């Protein structure tokens, strides 16, 4: 029997999925280079790490005003503008590298990171809002999972191409690659992304007909679900922050740590498609809970690498197994954060509500590294891994408890919560 999601995925390939992969590849081609670029311009290693948090800060303060702006401009114009900003920022990055270290170029680098953070939020909001209007309830999980999978593919392709670009032309080559990939993505959006067919006018009574209005109803749901998602997002961020530190702790060199990361990412890419089917069939609560369970257990295993690793298989083997457990758990939640952004927001003023959702979930982008820094300074990197595992398991328990009320469950069973009393349509359960 043919997968009912097949035609939908094909229709969204050129306007959404391929541009998403290209933009992710461009961003990930440059991201590992940014701390090194900052150091080359005269920042200290500690200051260069702090600079990267500017992008995380934009993920908190940017989405709400940007979502309001997008309601007026529409997704396609906003995404094209964001792409132009990224290209302009990359050209400026090449120019400041050519100019060399100075107070002026260091200040300009900060400005470029702010621009990049804003442009990235606009690009993300545009894709989420467009998909929110296009996806039927019973296929959201698979479609958003595929979206997340394309981002993962970009996360593998980007650094690989970036390494080649750096070998040819240094840091300027990394910026140039990003320009090419982002320009291609923007051209595809311009040509293939047509106005959404799912956007319909909503009467004013939709937001004023109940006590507190629709806004309070939606905001409350986003806040409640966002509490659990923060644990998941902290775990995902800390994979990149903690695992290299633990690898160094047990004596691995950077090349070996990279190979372990590549192995984990390969497992996630293999598993993301079946996870999308399960997200629609088993529901958000089951998959969100299982995702956090795998991530949490993986971090706890990492925390035990000294005590049990030497006894059982050896520290390195224990580290590799823990990384694979983390990857398996993370793959089960592929696309869940983006899927819930559609589940929880109404068709009316969706961009503004998604801006709020992204701001709340963006808090985890800053909290993850903060947890690592604080706990590592006080008690060491392995305790930081244990703390991350505990927070993730707590977040998973919270999601498992609250999501049946707020998001589709087993075989598409619709929850009591409806983000839009006018437009939300309960779909029949799949037989």
C-alpha positions as CSV (number, residue, x, y, z in Angstrom):
1,X,0.0,0.0,0.0
2,X,1.4,3.4,-1.0
3,X,2.4,5.8,1.7
4,X,-0.3,8.6,1.8
5,X,2.5,11.0,2.7
6,X,4.4,10.4,-0.6
7,X,2.6,12.9,-2.8
8,X,2.8,15.6,-0.1
9,X,6.5,15.1,0.4
10,X,7.1,15.3,-3.3
11,X,5.1,18.5,-3.6
12,X,7.1,20.1,-0.8
13,X,10.5,18.9,-1.9
14,X,11.5,21.8,-4.1
15,X,9.8,24.7,-2.2
16,X,10.7,23.5,1.3
17,X,12.8,20.4,1.8
18,X,15.7,20.9,-0.6
19,X,16.1,24.7,0.3
20,X,16.1,23.7,3.9
21,X,18.9,21.2,3.4
22,X,20.9,23.7,1.4
23,X,20.5,26.5,4.0
24,X,21.4,24.1,6.8
25,X,24.5,22.9,4.9
26,X,25.6,26.5,4.4
27,X,25.1,27.4,8.0
28,X,26.9,24.2,9.3
29,X,29.7,24.8,6.8
30,X,30.5,28.0,8.6
31,X,29.4,27.3,12.2
32,X,32.5,25.3,13.3
33,X,34.7,28.0,11.8
34,X,33.2,31.0,13.7
35,X,35.1,30.6,16.9
36,X,38.4,30.2,14.9
37,X,37.5,33.3,12.8
38,X,36.9,35.3,16.0
39,X,40.3,34.2,17.4
40,X,42.0,35.2,14.1
41,X,40.4,38.6,14.4
42,X,41.9,39.0,17.9
43,X,39.3,37.6,20.3
44,X,40.5,35.3,23.1
45,X,39.2,31.7,23.0
46,X,36.8,32.3,25.9
47,X,35.4,35.5,24.2
48,X,35.1,33.6,20.9
49,X,32.9,31.0,22.6
50,X,30.8,33.7,24.2
51,X,30.3,35.4,20.8
52,X,28.5,32.3,19.5
53,X,25.9,32.7,22.2
54,X,24.7,35.8,20.3
55,X,22.9,33.5,17.8
56,X,21.2,31.7,20.7
57,X,20.2,35.0,22.2
58,X,18.5,36.0,18.9
59,X,16.6,32.7,19.1
60,X,14.9,34.1,22.3
61,X,14.4,37.8,21.6
62,X,13.9,37.6,17.8
63,X,11.0,35.3,17.0
64,X,8.1,37.3,18.5
65,X,8.7,40.6,16.7
66,X,9.8,38.8,13.5
67,X,6.6,36.7,13.6
68,X,4.5,39.8,13.7
69,X,6.5,41.3,10.8
70,X,6.0,38.1,8.8
71,X,2.2,38.3,9.1
72,X,2.4,41.5,7.1
73,X,5.0,40.5,4.5
74,X,4.1,36.8,4.0
75,X,6.6,33.9,4.1
76,X,8.2,34.1,0.7
77,X,9.2,37.8,0.8
78,X,10.5,37.4,4.4
79,X,12.6,34.3,3.5
80,X,14.0,36.0,0.4
81,X,15.0,39.0,2.5
82,X,16.6,36.7,5.1
83,X,18.6,35.0,2.4
84,X,19.8,38.4,1.1
85,X,20.9,39.3,4.6
86,X,22.8,36.0,5.0
87,X,24.6,36.6,1.6
88,X,25.4,40.2,2.5
89,X,26.7,39.1,5.9
90,X,28.9,36.5,4.3
91,X,30.3,39.0,1.8
92,X,31.1,41.3,4.8
93,X,32.7,38.4,6.6
94,X,35.1,37.9,3.7
95,X,35.9,41.6,3.7
96,X,36.7,41.8,7.4
97,X,38.9,38.7,7.1
98,X,40.8,40.4,4.3
99,X,41.1,43.5,6.4
100,X,42.7,41.6,9.3
101,X,42.4,42.0,13.1
102,X,41.4,45.4,14.5
103,X,38.9,46.9,16.9
104,X,36.7,47.7,13.9
105,X,36.7,44.2,12.4
106,X,36.0,42.7,15.8
107,X,33.0,45.0,16.3
108,X,31.8,44.2,12.8
109,X,31.9,40.5,13.5
110,X,29.5,41.0,16.4
111,X,27.2,42.9,14.1
112,X,27.4,40.1,11.5
113,X,26.5,37.5,14.1
114,X,23.4,39.5,15.1
115,X,22.4,39.8,11.5
116,X,22.9,36.0,11.0
117,X,20.8,35.3,14.1
118,X,17.9,37.4,12.9
119,X,18.1,36.1,9.3
120,X,18.1,32.5,10.6
121,X,15.0,33.1,12.7
122,X,13.2,34.6,9.8
123,X,14.1,31.7,7.6
124,X,12.9,29.2,10.2
125,X,9.7,31.0,10.9
126,X,8.9,31.2,7.2
127,X,9.3,27.5,6.7
128,X,7.3,26.6,9.8
129,X,4.4,28.9,9.0
130,X,4.2,27.7,5.4
131,X,4.2,24.1,6.5
132,X,1.7,24.8,9.2
133,X,-0.8,25.9,6.6
134,X,-0.1,23.1,4.2
135,X,0.0,20.0,6.3
136,X,-3.1,17.9,7.2
137,X,-3.3,16.6,10.8
138,X,-2.7,13.0,10.1
139,X,0.5,13.6,8.0
140,X,2.1,16.3,10.1
141,X,4.5,14.0,11.9
142,X,5.9,12.4,8.7
143,X,6.2,15.7,6.9
144,X,7.8,17.6,9.8
145,X,10.0,14.6,10.5
146,X,11.2,14.7,6.9
147,X,11.9,18.4,7.3
148,X,14.1,17.6,10.4
149,X,15.8,14.8,8.4
150,X,16.8,17.2,5.6
151,X,18.3,19.5,8.3
152,X,20.3,16.6,9.6
153,X,21.5,15.8,6.1
154,X,22.5,19.4,5.7
155,X,24.4,19.1,9.0
156,X,26.5,16.3,7.6
157,X,26.9,17.7,4.1
158,X,27.8,21.2,5.2
159,X,30.9,20.5,7.3
160,X,32.2,18.1,4.7
161,X,31.9,20.7,2.0
162,X,33.2,23.3,4.4
163,X,36.3,21.4,5.1
164,X,37.1,21.3,1.3
165,X,36.3,25.0,0.9
166,X,38.6,25.8,3.8
167,X,41.4,23.7,2.3
168,X,41.1,25.7,-0.9
169,X,40.6,29.3,0.3
170,X,40.7,29.4,4.1
171,X,37.9,31.0,6.1
172,X,37.0,33.1,3.1
173,X,36.2,29.8,1.3
174,X,33.8,28.8,4.0
175,X,31.9,32.1,3.6
176,X,32.0,31.7,-0.2
177,X,30.4,28.2,0.1
178,X,27.7,29.6,2.3
179,X,26.9,32.3,-0.3
180,X,26.5,29.7,-3.0
181,X,24.3,27.4,-1.0
182,X,22.1,30.2,0.4
183,X,21.7,31.8,-3.0
184,X,20.6,28.5,-4.5
185,X,18.1,27.9,-1.6
186,X,16.7,31.4,-2.1
187,X,16.3,30.9,-5.8
188,X,14.3,27.7,-5.2
189,X,12.1,29.5,-2.7
190,X,11.5,32.3,-5.2
191,X,10.6,30.0,-8.0
192,X,8.8,27.1,-6.3
193,X,7.2,28.4,-3.0
194,X,3.8,29.5,-4.0
195,X,1.3,31.2,-1.6
196,X,-0.1,28.7,0.9
197,X,-3.3,26.9,-0.1
198,X,-4.2,26.4,3.5
199,X,-4.6,30.0,4.6
200,X,-8.2,31.1,5.2
201,X,-9.7,34.1,6.7
202,X,-10.8,33.8,10.4
203,X,-13.6,35.8,11.9
204,X,-12.6,38.2,14.7
205,X,-14.9,36.3,17.1
206,X,-12.3,33.5,16.9
207,X,-10.1,35.4,19.3
208,X,-12.7,37.2,21.3
209,X,-15.5,34.7,21.8
210,X,-14.2,33.0,24.9
211,X,-13.1,34.3,28.3
212,X,-9.5,35.3,28.0
213,X,-9.7,35.0,24.2
214,X,-7.9,32.5,21.9
215,X,-4.5,34.2,22.7
216,X,-4.5,33.2,26.3
217,X,-5.6,29.7,25.4
218,X,-2.7,29.2,22.9
219,X,-0.1,30.9,25.1
220,X,-1.0,28.7,28.0
221,X,-0.6,25.5,25.9
222,X,2.7,26.7,24.5
223,X,4.1,27.5,27.9
224,X,3.0,24.1,29.4
225,X,4.4,22.0,26.6
226,X,7.5,24.3,26.4
227,X,8.5,23.3,29.9
228,X,9.1,19.7,28.8
229,X,10.6,20.6,25.5
230,X,13.3,22.7,27.3
231,X,14.8,19.5,28.7
232,X,14.8,17.9,25.2
233,X,16.5,21.0,23.6
234,X,19.1,21.2,26.4
235,X,20.0,17.6,25.7
236,X,20.3,18.2,22.0
237,X,22.5,21.2,22.5
238,X,24.7,19.5,25.0
239,X,25.5,16.6,22.7
240,X,27.7,19.1,20.8
241,X,28.9,20.8,24.0
242,X,29.5,17.8,26.4
243,X,30.5,14.9,24.3
244,X,33.7,16.4,23.0
245,X,34.7,17.4,26.5
246,X,34.0,13.8,27.8
247,X,35.9,12.4,24.8
248,X,38.9,14.5,25.7
249,X,38.5,13.5,29.3
250,X,39.0,9.8,28.4
251,X,41.9,10.6,26.1
252,X,40.4,10.6,22.6
253,X,41.9,13.0,20.1
254,X,39.8,15.4,18.0
255,X,39.8,13.1,14.9
256,X,38.5,10.1,16.9
257,X,35.8,12.3,18.6
258,X,34.7,13.5,15.1
259,X,34.5,9.9,13.9
260,X,32.2,9.0,16.8
261,X,30.1,12.0,16.1
262,X,29.8,11.0,12.4
263,X,28.8,7.4,13.5
264,X,26.0,8.8,15.7
265,X,24.8,11.2,13.0
266,X,24.7,8.3,10.4
267,X,22.5,6.3,12.8
268,X,20.1,9.3,13.1
269,X,19.8,9.7,9.4
270,X,19.0,6.0,8.9
271,X,16.3,6.1,11.5
272,X,14.6,9.5,11.0
273,X,12.1,8.2,8.3
274,X,10.6,5.4,10.4
275,X,10.5,7.7,13.4
276,X,8.2,10.1,11.4
277,X,5.7,7.3,10.7
278,X,5.6,6.4,14.4
279,X,5.2,10.1,15.3
280,X,1.8,10.0,13.4
281,X,0.8,6.5,14.5
282,X,1.9,6.4,18.1
283,X,1.4,10.1,18.8
284,X,3.6,13.0,20.1
285,X,3.5,11.9,23.8
286,X,4.9,8.4,23.2
287,X,7.6,9.5,20.8
288,X,8.5,12.6,22.9
289,X,8.8,10.4,26.0
290,X,10.9,7.8,24.2
291,X,13.1,10.4,22.7
292,X,13.9,12.0,26.1
293,X,14.3,8.5,27.6
294,X,17.0,7.6,25.1
295,X,18.8,10.9,25.4
296,X,18.6,10.9,29.2
297,X,19.8,7.3,29.5
298,X,22.6,8.0,27.1
299,X,23.8,11.0,29.1
300,X,23.7,9.0,32.3
301,X,25.8,6.3,30.6
302,X,28.3,9.0,29.6
303,X,28.4,10.2,33.2
304,X,29.4,6.6,34.3
305,X,32.2,6.2,31.8
306,X,34.9,6.4,34.5
307,X,33.2,4.1,37.0
308,X,31.8,1.4,34.8
309,X,33.5,1.8,31.5
310,X,36.8,0.4,32.7
311,X,35.0,-2.5,34.4
312,X,32.8,-3.6,31.5
313,X,34.1,-2.9,28.0
314,X,36.6,-0.1,28.4
315,X,36.1,3.6,28.5
316,X,36.3,4.2,24.8
317,X,33.8,1.4,23.9
318,X,31.5,2.6,26.7
319,X,31.7,6.2,25.2
320,X,30.8,4.9,21.7
321,X,27.9,2.9,23.0
322,X,26.6,5.8,25.0
323,X,26.8,8.0,21.9
324,X,24.8,5.5,19.9
325,X,22.1,5.4,22.6
326,X,21.9,9.2,22.5
327,X,21.6,9.1,18.7
328,X,18.9,6.4,18.8
329,X,16.9,8.4,21.3
330,X,17.4,11.7,19.4
331,X,16.3,10.0,16.1
332,X,13.0,9.0,17.7
333,X,12.2,12.7,18.2
334,X,13.2,13.8,14.8
335,X,10.9,16.6,13.8
336,X,8.9,16.6,17.0
337,X,9.7,20.2,18.1
338,X,8.6,21.6,14.7
339,X,5.6,19.3,14.6
340,X,4.4,20.6,17.9
341,X,4.8,24.1,16.7
342,X,2.0,23.4,14.2
343,X,-0.1,21.3,16.6
344,X,-0.2,24.1,19.2
345,X,-0.7,27.2,17.0
346,X,-3.9,28.4,15.3
347,X,-4.2,29.2,11.6
348,X,-5.1,32.7,12.6
349,X,-1.9,34.8,13.1
350,X,0.1,31.6,13.0
351,X,3.4,33.4,12.4
352,X,3.0,35.5,15.6
353,X,2.1,32.4,17.7
354,X,5.0,30.4,16.2
355,X,7.3,33.4,17.1
356,X,6.2,32.9,20.7
357,X,6.7,29.2,20.5
358,X,10.2,29.6,19.0
359,X,11.2,32.1,21.7
360,X,10.2,29.7,24.5
361,X,11.9,26.7,22.9
362,X,14.9,28.9,22.1
363,X,15.6,29.3,25.9
364,X,17.1,25.8,25.8
365,X,19.7,27.0,23.3
366,X,21.1,29.2,26.1
367,X,20.3,27.0,29.1
368,X,22.2,24.0,27.7
369,X,25.7,25.5,27.6
370,X,25.0,27.4,30.8
371,X,24.2,24.1,32.6
372,X,27.4,22.6,31.3
373,X,29.5,25.6,32.3
374,X,28.1,26.0,35.8
375,X,28.1,22.3,36.8
376,X,31.5,21.6,35.1
377,X,33.1,24.5,37.0
378,X,31.6,23.2,40.3
379,X,31.9,19.4,40.0
380,X,33.4,18.3,36.6
381,X,32.2,17.3,33.2
382,X,30.8,13.9,34.1
383,X,28.5,15.4,36.7
384,X,27.4,17.9,34.1
385,X,26.5,14.9,31.9
386,X,24.5,13.4,34.7
387,X,22.7,16.7,35.3
388,X,21.8,16.9,31.6
389,X,20.5,13.3,31.7
390,X,18.4,14.1,34.8
391,X,16.9,17.2,33.2
392,X,16.1,15.3,30.0
393,X,14.4,12.4,31.8
394,X,12.3,14.9,33.8
395,X,11.4,16.7,30.6
396,X,10.4,13.4,29.0
397,X,8.2,12.5,31.9
398,X,6.5,16.0,31.7
399,X,5.9,15.6,27.9
400,X,4.5,12.1,28.4
401,X,2.1,13.5,31.0
402,X,0.8,16.6,29.3
403,X,1.0,15.9,25.5
404,X,-2.1,13.6,25.4
405,X,-4.1,16.7,26.2
406,X,-2.4,19.1,23.8
407,X,-1.3,17.1,20.7
408,X,-2.4,14.2,18.5
409,X,-2.0,10.8,20.1
410,X,-2.3,7.1,19.2
411,X,-3.2,6.7,15.5
412,X,-4.0,10.4,15.1
413,X,-6.4,10.6,18.0
414,X,-7.1,14.3,18.5
415,X,-6.6,15.9,21.9
416,X,-9.1,17.9,23.9
417,X,-7.1,21.1,23.2
418,X,-7.8,22.7,19.9
419,X,-5.7,25.7,19.0
420,X,-8.3,27.2,16.7
421,X,-12.0,26.8,17.6
422,X,-13.0,27.9,14.1
423,X,-10.6,26.1,11.8
424,X,-9.4,23.1,13.8
425,X,-10.9,20.0,12.2
426,X,-11.0,16.7,14.0
427,X,-9.9,14.0,11.5
428,X,-11.2,10.5,11.7
429,X,-8.9,8.0,13.3
430,X,-6.9,5.9,10.8
431,X,-8.3,2.4,10.5
